[in-house]
Amino acid sequence: MVTHHKLIVGNCMTMSEIPDNSVHLAVTSPPYFNAPFDYKDLFDSYDQYLGVLKNVAKELFRVLNDGRIFVLNIDDMLVNGEKFPIVADATKIFLDAGFRYRDKIIWKKPDGYLRISKRSGVLLQNPYPMYFYPDNLLESIIIFQKGKKFDYKSVPKDIRKKSKINKKEFKENKWYMTLWKFNNVMPGSPLEKDIAAFPEELPYRAIKLFSHVGETVLDPFAGSGTTMKVARKLKRHSIGIEIKSEIVDTIKTKTGFGAQKQLNNKDTFKIIYRKDAKRK
Ligand SMILES: C[S@@+](CC[C@H](N)C(=O)[O-])C[C@H]1O[C@@H](n2cnc3c(N)ncnc32)[C@H](O)[C@@H]1O
């Protein structure tokens, strides 16, 4: 099956290129509010950050088809000693936009992801009450649905068959639980340099669980293009939106449309630069 991939270079607060009800699944991880290493001082205020999410929520609700799913990877963020309740606020924003809150998965990174940091190590220096500042090993994966019902009969039988989920994989990797354990992207991975990328396992599970072969998967905060890459691998079409034109080459390479294109493959990749986007 030939698949088509489109990258929109611009701000995902509007998705005017994408028609209403045309997307079958959205999977994304927005920048975390002023995350100390990745997005320091990116937003002037927390309200500004929530404003971005509100616009995205409205647009996602418009472009998703009825009954379809939006998977949001996000987490609360500690900035200058203050923890911002992003998961709660984002959940409320997506509910207000009309989505139904279906579920929450906790993604646990391996224990070795963290060494005792300066922050949590304070207790070792001062082994007394009131010196407890834990390090975060977890992220949330929140699942929303547009409307209550998915029309299972709308999927042709052959497509349903081709999209069958491997029961062994489901059981052995414990997809059935609200706790998912898999590795994060290794710091220093060349394609994800300076991009807070999620590992392929995250969109892989979402795409397998919530879309069919030949359907369209959207990632409005495309980053290095992980969702688009996995969508292609799993024979889905994809749309990515990314504000930074500097990342376009990375996305092309990651999705297999870079200089070393895969031969004998008719899949297509199109880039749409918005008028205000800087062309690389
Ligand atoms: C957390 S990263 C996404 C990483 C992605 N999941 C991956 O695996 O590479 C968030 C991305 O959103 C982009 N971004 C931030 N604000 C945006 C906006 N308003 N519109 C589109 N992209 C935006 C950032 O440039 C960054 O690449």
The ligand as a MOL file (V3000), in Angstrom:
LIG
                    3D

  0  0  0     0  0            999 V3000
M  V30 BEGIN CTAB
M  V30 COUNTS 27 29 0 0 0
M  V30 BEGIN ATOM
M  V30 1 C 8.1120 17.8840 22.5100 0
M  V30 2 S 8.5470 18.2890 20.8740 0 CHG=1
M  V30 3 C 7.8180 17.0060 19.9360 0
M  V30 4 C 8.7560 15.8630 19.7190 0
M  V30 5 C 8.1950 14.7570 18.8500 0
M  V30 6 N 7.1510 14.0140 19.5340 0
M  V30 7 C 9.3330 13.8230 18.4610 0
M  V30 8 O 9.2550 12.6240 18.7810 0
M  V30 9 O 10.3180 14.3010 17.8820 0 CHG=-1
M  V30 10 C 7.5020 19.6490 20.4960 0
M  V30 11 C 7.7200 20.2280 19.1250 0
M  V30 12 O 6.6780 21.1770 18.8880 0
M  V30 13 C 7.2050 22.2780 18.1700 0
M  V30 14 N 6.2890 23.4100 18.4010 0
M  V30 15 C 6.2340 24.2170 19.4880 0
M  V30 16 N 5.2200 25.0910 19.3740 0
M  V30 17 C 4.6060 24.8140 18.1920 0
M  V30 18 C 3.4700 25.3630 17.5310 0
M  V30 19 N 2.7710 26.3590 18.0750 0
M  V30 20 N 3.1340 24.8580 16.3230 0
M  V30 21 C 3.8240 23.8280 15.7720 0
M  V30 22 N 4.9190 23.2760 16.3670 0
M  V30 23 C 5.2840 23.7480 17.5660 0
M  V30 24 C 8.6060 22.4560 18.7290 0
M  V30 25 O 9.4220 23.1570 17.8160 0
M  V30 26 C 9.0250 20.9840 18.9530 0
M  V30 27 O 9.7070 20.5010 17.8350 0
M  V30 END ATOM
M  V30 BEGIN BOND
M  V30 1 1 1 2
M  V30 2 1 2 3
M  V30 3 1 2 10
M  V30 4 1 3 4
M  V30 5 1 4 5
M  V30 6 1 5 6
M  V30 7 1 5 7
M  V30 8 2 7 8
M  V30 9 1 7 9
M  V30 10 1 10 11
M  V30 11 1 11 12
M  V30 12 1 11 26
M  V30 13 1 12 13
M  V30 14 1 13 14
M  V30 15 1 13 24
M  V30 16 1 14 15
M  V30 17 1 14 23
M  V30 18 2 15 16
M  V30 19 1 16 17
M  V30 20 1 17 18
M  V30 21 2 17 23
M  V30 22 1 18 19
M  V30 23 2 18 20
M  V30 24 1 20 21
M  V30 25 2 21 22
M  V30 26 1 22 23
M  V30 27 1 24 25
M  V30 28 1 24 26
M  V30 29 1 26 27
M  V30 END BOND
M  V30 END CTAB
M  END
